[in-house]
């Protein structure tokens, strides 16, 4: 053990964090106290661990130390807070470790972490606050890091997180052990939040993709954590697989100028095969449960793209069927639009165009709708109508990246008249 | 005698390593492996995907398939080595070398009763 190499300490503190903060939150029933207790424990760990080596159970060590420091603060009147009921502070930290193993109740572990995540996605919080709070509290990213990933000032992010914490403090967080139904409801909310974190990173445009990719990695870390706690939940397998398969393409999604490279044009040798292998393994596991769900279906679609060595190897018939299943689970015009792209590959642009006509009223402000529509029209040789659709798409684009994306389609369609995938990137 | 060296470590912690740290550990480990390979004492080496990708088959009648790793412990099996050693002491020395390259966690050492070299292209 090299004493001046602290990488292992950082990793140990990061990985112990959800369990430790979760346990401290159960104990003190106050997010700020829990977080502060954990920070204090980390400071002591940074002093003690380089000399004594890592404790047998870092999370248990941090919980014990954090708890004792906070209790001392409360006793000395530094904190305006009642003492927790079961007050068993240990004054001598050096002896603490041998006793810890017996004293910490491991059965809380799962629910502590789930509660902590669940607190962050409280229904009263807007999505942006949920994500920011989770990254701060659960992942332990600094306000500066989060601000950077969200492309806002540090002061603005600080304010966002403070607001979220205040709202959570005022809300009624249940601390009794959840029942099966409640546990699965929490799991659904938490999964949705992890998906949001991932999307923040994934939907970045090329020039910010590098800055925001840590969000994707953090989301994957949280998804794996959740899956380890609930290892027989097929939808959590599906979520994790989906994130892995999407992130596997990260190195191929943008060119040197930060321009989007469409799925068909990506250099597939840049796809991360290790992540793909893990994603595929998880889908295989999930399917055995015969309890399908939206994450599993989306992961299965991503898997079909990942399995295709060349774009023309893509099994569009299966993708069409999977989008059909997704439409039943989560009816949405955007899903139908995606399905139409698959249909255009299987049955041709005529059938695809017919499929998206009814979506027009609901997607009249969605730039992808007009991009896709323009592509179908162009494939049918109706170039004038296509041009109108593309102009509309460019007018609706929210960012220069989106506009560039549409222009690229136009250029591509000019270049070749073969049916192409328009949506995926 | 062939021995397997099974690598246990806290998966959460290893999963929290930065890319750079992970790469540097792998590099140090491959230096130890190269030395053994030159002596013709290194068999297959594997690093496994996370335990979340594991499936367990319980050999009951009929067999039961479960999600996740077999043992629920603080540390998970993350990989293994097959090495040649005359006796346990020799293999313990190798394990110590590996342990220096990658501190923390545990290696389980167990003699191998059946070994198939296999012929797959990894």
Interface residues (C-beta under 8 A of the other chain):
Chain A: X1 X2 X7 X8 X10 X11 X12 X14 X15 X16 X54 X57 X58 X221 X224 X225 X227 X228 X231 X232 X237 X240 X274 X277 X278 X281 X282 X285 X288
Chain B: X10 X11 X12 X13 X14 X15 X16 X17 X18 X21 X49 X50 X51 X52 X53 X55 X65 X66 X67 X68 X74 X103 X104
